[in-house]
Amino acid sequence: MGLVRNRSSSQPQQVDALMDIKKEYALKGWLGDPCLPKGYSWDVLICSNAPFPRIISLNLQGYELMGEILRALGNLQEIQILNLANNRLNGAIPEFLANLPNLVSLDLRDNNLSGPVPRTLLYKNNSGSLFLSIEGNPRLCLSNSCDQSGDSKLRVHKRHQKVSLVVIIASSLGGVLVIVSLLVMVLLLKRRKLRVLILSEAATVGKGKLRSSSTMSGSQAFTYSEIVSITNNFQNAIGRGGYGTVFHGCLKDGRQVAVKMRSDSSRQGLKQFMAEIELSVRVHHKYLNTFLGFCEDGNNMILIYEYMSNGNLQATLSDGNSSRIMNWEQRLKIALGAAQGLEYLHCGCKPPIIHRDVKTSNILLNERMEAKLADFGLSKAWPNEVDTHISTAVVGTPGYVDPEYYITNKLNEKSDVYSFGIVLLEILSGQPSIIIDGQTQERIHIVQWITPNLEKGDIQSVVDRRMQGGYDMNSVWKVAEIAMACTQKIGIKRPTMSEVVNELKGSLNLEFARSSKTNSRRQSRSQPMNSSDPIEFEDDSLFYPSPR
């Protein structure tokens, strides 16, 4: 697809560089303008569109890139974030990377790079103007004292077996010093302010702070004193999760926000804090909770999100207040919204992302009762599209954890599908994932409680009685069948989230048809649509770009 070379399209130098990268690394896709239309840039990119389209972030982590780091990357003069981690790149780190004028983060971890790290890069890293990550490259060294192959381990070749003991000791000490230097560097990197993780259109480095003037993502770094002001000295606590207490706040422009402040007793630490920031600035979707900024000031680690006035789905389902009881249409819309958010993580992100903690308390509701998936501290990006799973320690919430993942430690997107199936059963029944028998106090999993009733064809004993029969029976059965398919013990028997989304759309249309028939009326297309009218669902491409 040709590109028009004008101020409304991406700059030719950038486009040519990307085409060279695509060709040399044999990458697929990448059609059309990389940055336009606004909001639909290529999945690996983040673009700034003022005053003209320019690429400020390129993320090729886990793309199995082979060969040397291409010279074409040096033509991305506006780039601020460059991530080439978890590939098979070899050769030396080129000097031209140090000459990229706006670069503030360079991630080269877990490759096969060798030789000395350019002095200019080390200087920028030590001075705080660049966040450099090079762990997982055992053949790199931090000085020019590498052998000719670039190996940081100063080897004693077989042909020189008669070398003196002094030389052997000196070589060993040199290797130790290199290892110690690397360890020190890693510690320094971990201690460095996390401000370099924020992606901004016009990031500026000065006096040790990276501040954002982004109008694209809206994310920014806050000081602790600003957080105190935003929350009115942490006056209004609105919830508590695994991360810590959540406070209500208000920005200077009047926007209400949720301020998640990590507590010392939280099971989520620095690793999860960094992971949530890195993922939150990458993903943008109608049904994902919008990330606005963060604060990392000493021991204070704080995340700022948009405020969701109706709390979370778990609290709403368990609320005994009659005014808060949701009808079947509302429940289906919430289920569909959360499903589309999860589908985006699985299918619309490159690499795909597994949430790992899908549950009703992580589905938030705004003032219009629209659902947004939240809490990405445990999320994990798929490292390699060829692999069928990720081997990792089991995390999640009891009652929602995929039993196959729990037994094998093998994680894939079907683990999220299982958790979402539990969410559907809760929406259907109004019961929690772990039900406690009122007489025996026995704990029963919701799947064990529902299955016998469904096998007898008794759907009415399962459906939340508070809805008082106000639902289409076929619609209810359809959701029950989707949920049971999602909670199959064997992952390969479960549907994909795209299939779940399609089935939920069908169930919602059945409910719309019932409501329309009950009300005996239809609004014309020229009039505002009533909540009981059938709808044609929006194309998902309006919410996020298709995988490229």
Summary of the structure (lengths in Angstrom):
residues: 548
radius of gyration: 26.4
end to end distance: 13.8
largest distance: 98.1
contacts: 1695
relative contact order: 0.07
helix: 36%
strand: 17%
